[in-house]
Amino acid sequence: MSVSASTKLPAEYEGEVLGSRSGPVLRLGSLWVGPILFAIEAAAVVLISIATGIFYHEFALNRPGDIATFVAVGIVTYIDFAIVMAYRGNFTLSNLTSGGRQLREVTVIWSLVCLFLLGVAFLLKIGPELSRGATTSFFVVGWYYLAVSRYCLAKYLVSARQRGAIAEQRVIVLSDTSAIDLSSRLAEFEEGGYDPVKVVSIGQALDVAVEQVVAATRDDPRIGCIFLIVGWDDANRIREIVRKLSIIPLPVQLLPDSKVAALLSSPIVKFRTFWAAELQRGPLSLVERAIKRTLDLFVATGAILLLLPLMLLVALLIKLDSKGPVFFVQTRAGFNNRPFRILKFRTLHTLEDGAVVPQVRRNDPRLTRLGALLRRTSIDELPQLFNVLCGEMSIVGPRPHAAAHNLEFEDLIANYAYRHHVKPGLTGWAQVNGLRGETTVETMQRRVDLDLWYIGNWSVWLDLKIIMWTALIVLRQSSAY
């Protein structure tokens, strides 16, 4: 396979078969960022534990505290926190440069670790050695420090990478530019913490290209990897390229071409001697369903206890605002397309539930005076917490639609019915990505795409992320009416 004459390398490489990108002097290796951050955060968290403990005991209890206990609390808490953060990839440079991700991850993981440790302290009856005030102060101040410091670090790392203060992993890209859009792929390299210092375009003279790669690795010992970007339709040619590169003592990574990249973005299932891309995921396993159900019960019970006064007030206001029942009950399709009766606070003067259910539109005359506010703030959805307790819904999942709308969209959108492979949710991946309110075929197609992605990539961490985003994003959106 040869590169056509019309094919060009990105502008910074144009005019050279072997292009060298000049950059500023590198000072700190990217692999050191994570360990340095771990050391700084560990010391800071322990100091925060000591400071909050001493401060609370001196000014609130008028007696000295046990510094050894404060140190132990700080060490145990941060080690647990760091283990989960490391497992989630939050000590890698590519993730550390995302301030939004760091805020979400720190908030969720720190909260879960603190709740877990409080539960352990309760079960082991070690509460007398721990002051509730000092412990609460430590958890709050510790979260604030970690969230703010990681957000600021993300901004700093982006700036540091731009001016060359951090040494990215230097790589060579060996590419047939007719097989993939090289410019976009090079941008992905840089976002992922790689510095593609050399790009070699593969033409007819493969031996010449390999010789240039050999010379580049000999001249720059900091190069750590060779990325190969070629079409996957010529396996013999790929084997020939790899054979010729075998004289270079560096790893060679073959990246997917544009034809299979979308398929390989699916979860990978490993077997004994081979692996496969899972293009359609089956229903959740028994263990996964148990985990999801436990999370549903925990969140729904807590939310009902917390929001019960609000729900009672809303019920009273609905009765005073307009004639009719407090609740709107409608048939929706649940798990495996089984029908169930969904609960909502009534927001309309009418109670449609049949073969024809007109969607609510902006300034719909059917809306009650209170109904518009309830729908805009999503308060009308709160009774579905009881559907969650009954096992008909989950906290997170594809939003259930009226039976009439299901029949309409199943004929228009492929894979629409696949949404029913999990329980419908009070909130979902589509909703936190801004897809709420009135639907058209186009917006419903986007909803279905996001719902299918959620089903194929489900994890308890994804559910927790969506729950957090719902509180921070969905209630601020104005697309629902």
FIZA-462820 format. One record per residue (C-alpha): residue number from 1; x, y, z. Coordinates in steps of 0.02 Angstrom, whole numbers, plus 50000, padded with zeros to 5 digits. Example, Ala and Ser with C-alpha at 12.3 -4.5 7.8 and 13.67 -1.06 7.14 Angstrom:
2
+------+-------+-------+-------+
| rovo |    xx |    yy |    zz |
+------+-------+-------+-------+
|    1 | 50615 | 49775 | 50390 |
|    2 | 50684 | 49947 | 50357 |
+------+-------+-------+-------+
END
This chain:
481
+------+-------+-------+-------+
| rovo |    xx |    yy |    zz |
+------+-------+-------+-------+
|    1 | 50000 | 50000 | 50000 |
|    2 | 50075 | 50165 | 49949 |
|    3 | 50033 | 50343 | 49992 |
|    4 | 49950 | 50436 | 49852 |
|    5 | 50025 | 50596 | 49787 |
|    6 | 49879 | 50697 | 49852 |
|    7 | 49902 | 50636 | 50029 |
|    8 | 49993 | 50756 | 50144 |
|    9 | 50063 | 50748 | 50317 |
|   10 | 50005 | 50877 | 50446 |
|   11 | 50079 | 51050 | 50417 |
|   12 | 50214 | 51034 | 50550 |
|   13 | 50282 | 50880 | 50460 |
|   14 | 50251 | 50932 | 50280 |
|   15 | 50400 | 50920 | 50165 |
|   16 | 50490 | 50786 | 50264 |
|   17 | 50478 | 50598 | 50265 |
|   18 | 50558 | 50596 | 50435 |
|   19 | 50503 | 50752 | 50528 |
|   20 | 50579 | 50811 | 50690 |
|   21 | 50475 | 50920 | 50805 |
|   22 | 50583 | 51040 | 50900 |
|   23 | 50524 | 51076 | 51076 |
|   24 | 50579 | 51162 | 51235 |
|   25 | 50698 | 51085 | 51359 |
|   26 | 50610 | 50950 | 51460 |
|   27 | 50632 | 50955 | 51646 |
|   28 | 50515 | 50834 | 51736 |
|   29 | 50472 | 50661 | 51670 |
|   30 | 50284 | 50630 | 51659 |
|   31 | 50302 | 50464 | 51753 |
|   32 | 50359 | 50561 | 51907 |
|   33 | 50201 | 50667 | 51918 |
|   34 | 50097 | 50530 | 52000 |
|   35 | 50223 | 50477 | 52135 |
|   36 | 50262 | 50658 | 52179 |
|   37 | 50077 | 50697 | 52193 |
|   38 | 50051 | 50545 | 52304 |
|   39 | 50188 | 50599 | 52424 |
|   40 | 50127 | 50779 | 52434 |
|   41 | 49945 | 50731 | 52459 |
|   42 | 49987 | 50600 | 52591 |
|   43 | 50087 | 50724 | 52693 |
|   44 | 49953 | 50858 | 52673 |
|   45 | 49809 | 50744 | 52724 |
|   46 | 49901 | 50685 | 52880 |
|   47 | 49940 | 50866 | 52927 |
|   48 | 49757 | 50913 | 52900 |
|   49 | 49704 | 50770 | 53013 |
|   50 | 49824 | 50828 | 53149 |
|   51 | 49776 | 51012 | 53131 |
|   52 | 49588 | 50986 | 53132 |
|   53 | 49602 | 50864 | 53278 |
|   54 | 49708 | 50980 | 53385 |
|   55 | 49603 | 51133 | 53341 |
|   56 | 49438 | 51049 | 53383 |
|   57 | 49498 | 50976 | 53547 |
|   58 | 49579 | 51138 | 53605 |
|   59 | 49438 | 51258 | 53560 |
|   60 | 49283 | 51147 | 53573 |
|   61 | 49328 | 51021 | 53708 |
|   62 | 49461 | 51119 | 53804 |
|   63 | 49572 | 50965 | 53817 |
|   64 | 49719 | 50899 | 53715 |
|   65 | 49688 | 50767 | 53586 |
|   66 | 49786 | 50610 | 53546 |
|   67 | 49904 | 50657 | 53403 |
|   68 | 49942 | 50474 | 53368 |
|   69 | 49757 | 50445 | 53334 |
|   70 | 49751 | 50594 | 53216 |
|   71 | 49902 | 50529 | 53121 |
|   72 | 49827 | 50356 | 53107 |
|   73 | 49661 | 50424 | 53042 |
|   74 | 49751 | 50529 | 52912 |
|   75 | 49861 | 50386 | 52852 |
|   76 | 49723 | 50256 | 52841 |
|   77 | 49603 | 50375 | 52755 |
|   78 | 49726 | 50433 | 52624 |
|   79 | 49793 | 50259 | 52587 |
|   80 | 49615 | 50195 | 52554 |
|   81 | 49578 | 50350 | 52451 |
|   82 | 49739 | 50335 | 52350 |
|   83 | 49712 | 50150 | 52313 |
|   84 | 49541 | 50185 | 52235 |
|   85 | 49604 | 50340 | 52145 |
|   86 | 49751 | 50243 | 52073 |
|   87 | 49635 | 50102 | 52017 |
|   88 | 49530 | 50233 | 51928 |
|   89 | 49685 | 50302 | 51841 |
|   90 | 49685 | 50468 | 51933 |
|   91 | 49873 | 50475 | 51957 |
|   92 | 49910 | 50470 | 51771 |
|   93 | 49955 | 50629 | 51679 |
|   94 | 49815 | 50614 | 51550 |
|   95 | 49681 | 50609 | 51685 |
|   96 | 49764 | 50734 | 51800 |
|   97 | 49749 | 50868 | 51666 |
|   98 | 49558 | 50857 | 51672 |
|   99 | 49500 | 50972 | 51812 |
|  100 | 49318 | 50923 | 51796 |
|  101 | 49358 | 50738 | 51808 |
|  102 | 49467 | 50766 | 51962 |
|  103 | 49330 | 50863 | 52051 |
|  104 | 49204 | 50724 | 52021 |
|  105 | 49322 | 50582 | 52063 |
|  106 | 49387 | 50664 | 52222 |
|  107 | 49211 | 50703 | 52283 |
|  108 | 49139 | 50531 | 52252 |
|  109 | 49289 | 50427 | 52309 |
|  110 | 49330 | 50533 | 52463 |
|  111 | 49147 | 50526 | 52518 |
|  112 | 49137 | 50338 | 52495 |
|  113 | 49301 | 50307 | 52586 |
|  114 | 49247 | 50417 | 52731 |
|  115 | 49078 | 50330 | 52744 |
|  116 | 49163 | 50160 | 52737 |
|  117 | 49287 | 50204 | 52875 |
|  118 | 49149 | 50275 | 52984 |
|  119 | 49054 | 50112 | 52961 |
|  120 | 49207 | 50011 | 53009 |
|  121 | 49235 | 50121 | 53162 |
|  122 | 49054 | 50093 | 53214 |
|  123 | 49060 | 49904 | 53189 |
|  124 | 49226 | 49886 | 53281 |
|  125 | 49168 | 50003 | 53420 |
|  126 | 49320 | 50116 | 53409 |
|  127 | 49212 | 50272 | 53418 |
|  128 | 49268 | 50325 | 53594 |
|  129 | 49444 | 50354 | 53528 |
|  130 | 49378 | 50466 | 53389 |
|  131 | 49298 | 50635 | 53415 |
|  132 | 49149 | 50655 | 53298 |
|  133 | 49182 | 50840 | 53281 |
|  134 | 49366 | 50817 | 53242 |
|  135 | 49330 | 50676 | 53120 |
|  136 | 49195 | 50774 | 53029 |
|  137 | 49308 | 50927 | 53019 |
|  138 | 49449 | 50820 | 52948 |
|  139 | 49336 | 50743 | 52815 |
|  140 | 49267 | 50912 | 52760 |
|  141 | 49434 | 51005 | 52759 |
|  142 | 49521 | 50855 | 52679 |
|  143 | 49393 | 50849 | 52538 |
|  144 | 49409 | 51037 | 52510 |
|  145 | 49598 | 51027 | 52501 |
|  146 | 49600 | 50879 | 52382 |
|  147 | 49465 | 50949 | 52268 |
|  148 | 49540 | 51123 | 52254 |
|  149 | 49720 | 51064 | 52242 |
|  150 | 49683 | 50936 | 52106 |
|  151 | 49581 | 51062 | 52006 |
|  152 | 49721 | 51190 | 52017 |
|  153 | 49849 | 51055 | 51976 |
|  154 | 49752 | 51011 | 51818 |
|  155 | 49761 | 51191 | 51760 |
|  156 | 49947 | 51199 | 51801 |
|  157 | 49987 | 51036 | 51712 |
|  158 | 49901 | 51094 | 51553 |
|  159 | 50006 | 51253 | 51556 |
|  160 | 50164 | 51157 | 51602 |
|  161 | 50142 | 51036 | 51458 |
|  162 | 50118 | 51179 | 51337 |
|  163 | 50281 | 51263 | 51387 |
|  164 | 50376 | 51098 | 51398 |
|  165 | 50403 | 51090 | 51586 |
|  166 | 50348 | 50908 | 51587 |
|  167 | 50433 | 50774 | 51484 |
|  168 | 50303 | 50676 | 51390 |
|  169 | 50342 | 50500 | 51333 |
|  170 | 50428 | 50525 | 51166 |
|  171 | 50366 | 50413 | 51026 |
|  172 | 50387 | 50384 | 50840 |
|  173 | 50235 | 50368 | 50728 |
|  174 | 50253 | 50258 | 50575 |
|  175 | 50099 | 50289 | 50470 |
|  176 | 50017 | 50265 | 50303 |
|  177 | 49918 | 50427 | 50300 |
|  178 | 49795 | 50357 | 50174 |
|  179 | 49732 | 50236 | 50308 |
|  180 | 49681 | 50361 | 50440 |
|  181 | 49668 | 50547 | 50476 |
|  182 | 49842 | 50570 | 50548 |
|  183 | 49812 | 50747 | 50611 |
|  184 | 49673 | 50697 | 50730 |
|  185 | 49772 | 50546 | 50790 |
|  186 | 49924 | 50653 | 50830 |
|  187 | 49813 | 50769 | 50932 |
|  188 | 49751 | 50616 | 51029 |
|  189 | 49931 | 50566 | 51064 |
|  190 | 49970 | 50736 | 51141 |
|  191 | 49811 | 50733 | 51246 |
|  192 | 49861 | 50562 | 51311 |
|  193 | 50033 | 50615 | 51370 |
|  194 | 50137 | 50563 | 51219 |
|  195 | 50254 | 50674 | 51119 |
|  196 | 50259 | 50613 | 50937 |
|  197 | 50430 | 50686 | 50900 |
|  198 | 50451 | 50594 | 50734 |
|  199 | 50328 | 50547 | 50599 |
|  200 | 50380 | 50430 | 50459 |
|  201 | 50264 | 50414 | 50310 |
|  202 | 50263 | 50239 | 50236 |
|  203 | 50277 | 50240 | 50047 |
|  204 | 50338 | 50111 | 49922 |
|  205 | 50512 | 50109 | 49999 |
|  206 | 50475 | 50024 | 50164 |
|  207 | 50660 | 49987 | 50193 |
|  208 | 50700 | 50173 | 50183 |
|  209 | 50565 | 50215 | 50311 |
|  210 | 50629 | 50082 | 50431 |
|  211 | 50808 | 50145 | 50412 |
|  212 | 50749 | 50319 | 50458 |
|  213 | 50660 | 50252 | 50614 |
|  214 | 50819 | 50159 | 50663 |
|  215 | 50921 | 50318 | 50643 |
|  216 | 50796 | 50418 | 50746 |
|  217 | 50799 | 50296 | 50891 |
|  218 | 50988 | 50293 | 50887 |
|  219 | 50999 | 50483 | 50892 |
|  220 | 50869 | 50504 | 51030 |
|  221 | 50880 | 50373 | 51170 |
|  222 | 50729 | 50452 | 51257 |
|  223 | 50610 | 50380 | 51126 |
|  224 | 50512 | 50243 | 51213 |
|  225 | 50389 | 50172 | 51088 |
|  226 | 50343 | 50156 | 50904 |
|  227 | 50161 | 50175 | 50852 |
|  228 | 50108 | 50094 | 50690 |
|  229 | 49955 | 50167 | 50602 |
|  230 | 49910 | 50069 | 50446 |
|  231 | 49756 | 49988 | 50373 |
|  232 | 49710 | 49820 | 50448 |
|  233 | 49656 | 49749 | 50281 |
|  234 | 49833 | 49694 | 50235 |
|  235 | 49894 | 49576 | 50370 |
|  236 | 50045 | 49519 | 50269 |
|  237 | 50108 | 49697 | 50254 |
|  238 | 50087 | 49727 | 50441 |
|  239 | 50188 | 49571 | 50479 |
|  240 | 50323 | 49628 | 50358 |
|  241 | 50334 | 49799 | 50443 |
|  242 | 50345 | 49722 | 50615 |
|  243 | 50478 | 49599 | 50556 |
|  244 | 50586 | 49741 | 50490 |
|  245 | 50561 | 49841 | 50651 |
|  246 | 50617 | 49692 | 50757 |
|  247 | 50797 | 49755 | 50749 |
|  248 | 50744 | 49903 | 50859 |
|  249 | 50735 | 49860 | 51047 |
|  250 | 50574 | 49958 | 51074 |
|  251 | 50391 | 49908 | 51089 |
|  252 | 50289 | 49924 | 50930 |
|  253 | 50104 | 49964 | 50957 |
|  254 | 49979 | 49936 | 50816 |
|  255 | 49833 | 50059 | 50826 |
|  256 | 49661 | 50017 | 50753 |
|  257 | 49618 | 50096 | 50587 |
|  258 | 49460 | 50195 | 50556 |
|  259 | 49364 | 50041 | 50498 |
|  260 | 49378 | 49947 | 50663 |
|  261 | 49410 | 50086 | 50790 |
|  262 | 49226 | 50105 | 50832 |
|  263 | 49207 | 49918 | 50859 |
|  264 | 49359 | 49906 | 50971 |
|  265 | 49293 | 50048 | 51080 |
|  266 | 49171 | 49917 | 51146 |
|  267 | 49216 | 49823 | 51306 |
|  268 | 49346 | 49686 | 51280 |
|  269 | 49302 | 49511 | 51342 |
|  270 | 49452 | 49398 | 51377 |
|  271 | 49445 | 49209 | 51362 |
|  272 | 49581 | 49081 | 51392 |
|  273 | 49672 | 49097 | 51227 |
|  274 | 49585 | 49241 | 51138 |
|  275 | 49485 | 49399 | 51164 |
|  276 | 49333 | 49478 | 51081 |
|  277 | 49252 | 49649 | 51071 |
|  278 | 49082 | 49639 | 51154 |
|  279 | 48971 | 49724 | 51026 |
|  280 | 48812 | 49688 | 51124 |
|  281 | 48814 | 49658 | 51310 |
|  282 | 48694 | 49536 | 51389 |
|  283 | 48588 | 49575 | 51542 |
|  284 | 48682 | 49610 | 51703 |
|  285 | 48744 | 49457 | 51797 |
|  286 | 48668 | 49404 | 51962 |
|  287 | 48810 | 49485 | 52059 |
|  288 | 48799 | 49646 | 51957 |
|  289 | 48610 | 49654 | 51983 |
|  290 | 48635 | 49629 | 52170 |
|  291 | 48761 | 49771 | 52177 |
|  292 | 48649 | 49886 | 52075 |
|  293 | 48497 | 49841 | 52181 |
|  294 | 48592 | 49877 | 52342 |
|  295 | 48641 | 50047 | 52276 |
|  296 | 48461 | 50081 | 52224 |
|  297 | 48393 | 50038 | 52395 |
|  298 | 48525 | 50140 | 52484 |
|  299 | 48500 | 50296 | 52377 |
|  300 | 48309 | 50283 | 52365 |
|  301 | 48285 | 50257 | 52552 |
|  302 | 48401 | 50401 | 52596 |
|  303 | 48321 | 50516 | 52467 |
|  304 | 48144 | 50477 | 52526 |
|  305 | 48188 | 50512 | 52708 |
|  306 | 48276 | 50673 | 52658 |
|  307 | 48144 | 50735 | 52535 |
|  308 | 47985 | 50675 | 52620 |
|  309 | 47942 | 50848 | 52691 |
|  310 | 47963 | 50924 | 52517 |
|  311 | 47853 | 50790 | 52438 |
|  312 | 47716 | 50816 | 52567 |
|  313 | 47722 | 51004 | 52534 |
|  314 | 47712 | 50976 | 52345 |
|  315 | 47562 | 50859 | 52367 |
|  316 | 47472 | 50994 | 52467 |
|  317 | 47511 | 51129 | 52338 |
|  318 | 47448 | 51019 | 52196 |
|  319 | 47280 | 50998 | 52283 |
|  320 | 47268 | 51185 | 52312 |
|  321 | 47324 | 51230 | 52135 |
|  322 | 47202 | 51130 | 52028 |
|  323 | 47070 | 50995 | 52032 |
|  324 | 47123 | 50816 | 52013 |
|  325 | 47231 | 50684 | 52099 |
|  326 | 47402 | 50719 | 52173 |
|  327 | 47487 | 50581 | 52073 |
|  328 | 47491 | 50546 | 51887 |
|  329 | 47500 | 50359 | 51852 |
|  330 | 47544 | 50295 | 51679 |
|  331 | 47593 | 50128 | 51601 |
|  332 | 47775 | 50118 | 51549 |
|  333 | 47888 | 49978 | 51484 |
|  334 | 48011 | 49909 | 51611 |
|  335 | 48146 | 49776 | 51613 |
|  336 | 48124 | 49650 | 51472 |
|  337 | 47979 | 49759 | 51409 |
|  338 | 47870 | 49712 | 51558 |
|  339 | 47739 | 49848 | 51591 |
|  340 | 47731 | 49939 | 51758 |
|  341 | 47639 | 50090 | 51828 |
|  342 | 47752 | 50240 | 51848 |
|  343 | 47718 | 50374 | 51981 |
|  344 | 47737 | 50560 | 51952 |
|  345 | 47668 | 50716 | 52032 |
|  346 | 47525 | 50777 | 51923 |
|  347 | 47577 | 50927 | 51818 |
|  348 | 47438 | 50929 | 51687 |
|  349 | 47251 | 50957 | 51689 |
|  350 | 47233 | 50796 | 51587 |
|  351 | 47284 | 50616 | 51626 |
|  352 | 47324 | 50533 | 51459 |
|  353 | 47371 | 50349 | 51459 |
|  354 | 47327 | 50252 | 51303 |
|  355 | 47364 | 50225 | 51121 |
|  356 | 47391 | 50411 | 51091 |
|  357 | 47488 | 50517 | 51216 |
|  358 | 47535 | 50691 | 51152 |
|  359 | 47705 | 50750 | 51214 |
|  360 | 47711 | 50901 | 51328 |
|  361 | 47772 | 51053 | 51234 |
|  362 | 47838 | 51221 | 51291 |
|  363 | 47695 | 51331 | 51355 |
|  364 | 47577 | 51182 | 51338 |
|  365 | 47399 | 51235 | 51386 |
|  366 | 47377 | 51071 | 51480 |
|  367 | 47508 | 51124 | 51609 |
|  368 | 47445 | 51180 | 51778 |
|  369 | 47517 | 51337 | 51856 |
|  370 | 47622 | 51233 | 51976 |
|  371 | 47657 | 51098 | 51847 |
|  372 | 47776 | 51203 | 51743 |
|  373 | 47888 | 51233 | 51895 |
|  374 | 47882 | 51050 | 51948 |
|  375 | 47934 | 50989 | 51775 |
|  376 | 48072 | 51120 | 51754 |
|  377 | 48151 | 51069 | 51920 |
|  378 | 48114 | 50881 | 51899 |
|  379 | 48022 | 50879 | 52065 |
|  380 | 47877 | 50793 | 51976 |
|  381 | 47988 | 50639 | 51957 |
|  382 | 48020 | 50616 | 52145 |
|  383 | 47878 | 50490 | 52175 |
|  384 | 47972 | 50369 | 52062 |
|  385 | 48085 | 50339 | 52212 |
|  386 | 47944 | 50224 | 52269 |
|  387 | 47951 | 50135 | 52101 |
|  388 | 48135 | 50107 | 52138 |
|  389 | 48097 | 50036 | 52311 |
|  390 | 47971 | 49916 | 52232 |
|  391 | 48103 | 49854 | 52109 |
|  392 | 48012 | 49918 | 51953 |
|  393 | 48144 | 50050 | 51917 |
|  394 | 48325 | 50087 | 51957 |
|  395 | 48402 | 50252 | 52010 |
|  396 | 48504 | 50253 | 51849 |
|  397 | 48451 | 50181 | 51683 |
|  398 | 48365 | 50227 | 51519 |
|  399 | 48215 | 50338 | 51550 |
|  400 | 48050 | 50243 | 51524 |
|  401 | 47931 | 50313 | 51393 |
|  402 | 47744 | 50298 | 51374 |
|  403 | 47686 | 50140 | 51287 |
|  404 | 47621 | 50243 | 51140 |
|  405 | 47792 | 50324 | 51116 |
|  406 | 47879 | 50155 | 51125 |
|  407 | 47773 | 50089 | 50983 |
|  408 | 47810 | 50245 | 50881 |
|  409 | 47998 | 50248 | 50903 |
|  410 | 48026 | 50059 | 50891 |
|  411 | 47973 | 50071 | 50708 |
|  412 | 48085 | 50221 | 50674 |
|  413 | 48246 | 50188 | 50771 |
|  414 | 48352 | 50031 | 50760 |
|  415 | 48399 | 49948 | 50925 |
|  416 | 48269 | 50050 | 51019 |
|  417 | 48203 | 49894 | 51106 |
|  418 | 48379 | 49854 | 51172 |
|  419 | 48352 | 49991 | 51302 |
|  420 | 48242 | 49867 | 51396 |
|  421 | 48389 | 49752 | 51436 |
|  422 | 48405 | 49844 | 51602 |
|  423 | 48280 | 49922 | 51720 |
|  424 | 48223 | 50097 | 51674 |
|  425 | 48298 | 50236 | 51779 |
|  426 | 48249 | 50391 | 51874 |
|  427 | 48395 | 50473 | 51785 |
|  428 | 48514 | 50414 | 51650 |
|  429 | 48667 | 50444 | 51544 |
|  430 | 48564 | 50532 | 51411 |
|  431 | 48485 | 50649 | 51539 |
|  432 | 48650 | 50708 | 51615 |
|  433 | 48710 | 50741 | 51438 |
|  434 | 48571 | 50867 | 51412 |
|  435 | 48438 | 50761 | 51325 |
|  436 | 48279 | 50800 | 51422 |
|  437 | 48110 | 50870 | 51377 |
|  438 | 48016 | 50852 | 51214 |
|  439 | 48086 | 50723 | 51092 |
|  440 | 48098 | 50713 | 50904 |
|  441 | 48160 | 50565 | 50802 |
|  442 | 48333 | 50647 | 50795 |
|  443 | 48346 | 50681 | 50982 |
|  444 | 48273 | 50510 | 51022 |
|  445 | 48408 | 50430 | 50913 |
|  446 | 48539 | 50522 | 51017 |
|  447 | 48454 | 50464 | 51177 |
|  448 | 48454 | 50284 | 51116 |
|  449 | 48639 | 50295 | 51069 |
|  450 | 48683 | 50359 | 51243 |
|  451 | 48570 | 50231 | 51328 |
|  452 | 48651 | 50089 | 51231 |
|  453 | 48824 | 50155 | 51278 |
|  454 | 48770 | 50154 | 51461 |
|  455 | 48707 | 49976 | 51451 |
|  456 | 48866 | 49916 | 51366 |
|  457 | 48981 | 50005 | 51489 |
|  458 | 48885 | 49989 | 51653 |
|  459 | 48981 | 49993 | 51816 |
|  460 | 48939 | 50047 | 51991 |
|  461 | 49062 | 50192 | 51967 |
|  462 | 48965 | 50250 | 51815 |
|  463 | 48803 | 50246 | 51915 |
|  464 | 48882 | 50349 | 52054 |
|  465 | 48949 | 50474 | 51927 |
|  466 | 48776 | 50494 | 51847 |
|  467 | 48695 | 50517 | 52018 |
|  468 | 48819 | 50654 | 52059 |
|  469 | 48796 | 50737 | 51889 |
|  470 | 48607 | 50732 | 51910 |
|  471 | 48618 | 50836 | 52068 |
|  472 | 48741 | 50959 | 51988 |
|  473 | 48678 | 50969 | 51808 |
|  474 | 48502 | 50907 | 51774 |
|  475 | 48418 | 51021 | 51899 |
|  476 | 48500 | 51172 | 51817 |
|  477 | 48446 | 51128 | 51640 |
|  478 | 48302 | 51218 | 51558 |
|  479 | 48263 | 51092 | 51421 |
|  480 | 48127 | 51005 | 51523 |
|  481 | 47950 | 51075 | 51519 |
+------+-------+-------+-------+
END
